[in-house]
Amino acid sequence: MKNTIALLIVLGTLLTGCGSILSEEAHVVLIARTEPIQVTVFPVHVVLGDSAIVHDNALTTDLVDWLRANGLAQPVQAGTPAEVPIQWGRNQAAMLRRSAEAFAGLMAADPPQTGYALMVEILSNRTESWVGGIHYYLVDQEGRLAAVGLTNSHWKEFQQVKPKDRAAGLEVLKLMLREGW
C-alpha cells in the first residue's frame, strides 16, 4: 500500500511537470513516514478571476476536520493567510510553480510550528460559476517543497466532481489528497 501511495505521488508530480521544484529529500521523507504528518493548514486561497484572492476560513476548517477524521494528518489551522500573490496565466503549471516557490519562501523565512505547512488554491472565475483548477503546496519546516498537486478538467478527480464553486473545488482537493497522501 505504501509503495502504491509513493508511486502515485511521484507519478502525479511528474505528470504535472513540477518535479524540478520539489526537494527530493523532503519528498522522500514525506513518503517514507509511518505516521500522519503534523501540518499547519493556511486559509484556502480562492482566486477569483485574474487578480482577486479571497481567503476562505470555513473551507479551511472543513479541510482541517477532514484531514483529522481521515487520519491523513494532525492538522492545525493557521490564524492568518499566507500572503502569496497570484500571477494569472494560460500555463497552469507555471502558475503553480510561482505560487509554490512563493509559499516555500514564506515558510523558509517564518517556519511553521508543525512539521509541515499546507496551502491550497482554487482557481475560479470572478462570479464563481466555473472552477478552472486546484493546486496544493506542502512545505516542510525548512521551506522545502515536499509535495505539490495540480488538477483541472483533464484529471480524473476533477471530472468526478465537475466543480462549479469553491466548495466543490475543496471536494476535488480531498480526492487529490486521498490519492496522493
N, C-alpha and C positions, 0 to 999 in steps of 0.2 A: 504494500500500500504506500509506504513512504517513498519507495523508488518511483512509483507511478506519479505521486504528487510532485516529486522533484523533476521528473521528466516533463510534466505539464507546465511547471513554472519555467523551465528552460525553454521549452518549445514556444510557449506564449511570448517569452522575451525575445526570442529570435524572430518570430513572426512579426512582431511589432517593430522590428528594426532598432530596438533600444538596448541591445546587448552591450554596446560600447559605453553607455553611460552608467551601467551598473558596476558596482565594486564587486569583482569576482569573490574576494574574500568575504565581504558582508553577505553576499548571496549564498555562498556555501554554508556559512554559519547559520543563516536562516533556515535553509532546507535540511540541515543536519540536526536541528533541535528536536528534543523529545517532549517538551512541554509547550503549552501555549505561550506566546510572547506577551510581554508586558508592553503596552503601547499607549501613547498619548494620541488621542484622536482629535484633530483640529476641526473646527466648524467646516461643514461641507461648503465648497465654493460652487455656487450656481452661476454660470456665466450666461448672461442674458445679452444676446446679440454680440457685437464686436468689441464691446468695451466695459459694460456694466457687470459688476460682480456683487452678488448677494450672498451673505453667509447665513446658512440655514441651521440654527441650533436644534430645531425639532428633528430634522433629518439626522443630525449628528447623534442626538440622544437615541433615536431609533437604531442607528448603526452600532453604537456602543452596547445597547441592550442585546442586539442580535449577535454581536461578536461573543459576548459573555455567554448567552444562552446556548450558542452552538459550540462552545469550547474552543473557539479559534484563537482567542486572545483574552488577556486580562486587561481590559481597556480602562483608560481614564480619560474623561472628556476635558479637553483644554477649554479654558475660560475665554480666551481671545483667539481670533482667527490668525492664521499665518498670512501675512501680507505679501502674497505672490501676485504680481501683475499678470494680466493675460495679454498676449500678443496674438490676435486672431490671424489666421492664415488658412490657405487652402490645404496645406500639408499638415494633417493632424499629428503625424509622428514628430514633426518639427515643433509644433505647439507643445506636445508632451515633453519633448527634450528641454525646451526653455523653462517650462514650469518645474520640471524635475530638478534641473540644475539650480533654479532659484530657491526651491524649497530645501534642497540639500545644503545650500549655502546658509540659509537662515538657521537651520538646525545645527550646522557646524559652529556658527557664531554663538548660539544660545541653545545648548543641547537639552533635550527633554529629560525629565526626571526618571522616566521609564526607559527600558532598553531600546525602544523604537518610537518613531513618530509617524503618523499616517495623515495624509491629506488627500481628499477626493475632489475632483472637478466634474461637474455635469454641464456639458455644453448644450445650450438651448438657444432658440431664437428669442427675440425681445418679448413676445407675447406668451411664451412657454406653450406653444401649441405643437412644438416639434423638438425632439432631442436629437442632436447630431452625433454625440459621442460621450463617452465616460472614461475618465482617467483616474488612476490612483498612484500614489507615491509612498513608498515605505522606506524610511531612512533610519539608520542606527544612530546611537549616541554620538558617534564621531562624525556624523553628517555624510555618511556613505550610503548611497542608494543600494538597498538590499533587494528591492522588488519594485517593479512598475507594471502597470496594466493599462491597456488601451482597448476599447471596443467601440464599434459603430455598427451600422446596418449590415455590414458584411460578416459579422460574427454571430455564432450560434446563440449566445446568451442574449444578445440584443434582439435577434429575430424572435426568440421565445416570448419576450415581454412586449416588444414593439412600443417603447416608451414615448409618451407624448408630453410628460411633465416631469418635474424633479422627483416626485415620489416614485414614479415608475422607473426613473433613472437609478434611484437607490436600489430598487429590486434587481436591476441588471447588475449593479455592483455586487450585491450579495451573491448572485450566481457566479460572478467572476472570482470572488474571494473563496467561495465554497470549492470551486475547481482548483484554484491556484494555491490555497493555503492548506 
